[in-house]
Amino acid sequence: MSTFDNLVAQIWGSRPIEPPSAETSLEESRRKLLDAIAQSAFTNLRTYSNCCRSTLWAVQTHLRLPDTGMIQACSALAGGIAGTGETCGSVIGGLMAIGQALGSDGYHDIERDLRARAAAKAFVESFTEALGSTRCYGVQESLIGWICDDVSKAQAWQDANGPSACAAACGLAARMAAEQILQSFDSQQEISSQTL
């Protein structure tokens, strides 16, 4: 099975997303939340065609982070930063979500910024481990086996299921970013309960 097929199976798998019940464990509730985030990012990209925005929006929506104009700021970041093939938009969207959820809103909370940076680093390392690169063209190569770096290749990209491959990368990035955010929230709750 290809990397792309494995990734889509992870996102859409055979597990239907059902609302948690009273008997649902915290771990199972979290898994369902992460599944919903990954599926939303996948669907967002297939519907709206902007990897950065699709990833960020999925995390913002499901973790109830306020939209502070960041969705609009994503508009030029798709296609590896303005279509240049550089850093994958799904990676940028994931990093923006982590920064929004965990970073400080000024220059005076260095501890918060260090936590955000640690979560961002773990996210980048996980994404790179899964797909071999954080570069848009590297991700395309990993998932499809070639890169779509010219508009003349658009039909071949469609035929090779390129848009779904990018949607899968968005789903993976959204899940990984949300995992880092939730882990950081858990760590903060542990620290808070220990200091009481």
Buried (B, 14 or more C-beta within 10 A) or exposed (E): EEBBEEBBEBBBEEEEEEEEEEEBEEEEEBBBBBBBBBBBBBBBBBEEBBBBBBBBBBBBBBBEBEEEEBBEBBEEBBBBBEBEBBBBBBBBBBBBBBBBBBBBEEEEEEEBBEBBBBBBEBBBEBBBEBBBBBBBBBBBBBBBEBBBBEEEBEEEBEEBBBBBBBBBBBBBBBBBBBBBBBEBEEEEEEEEEEEE
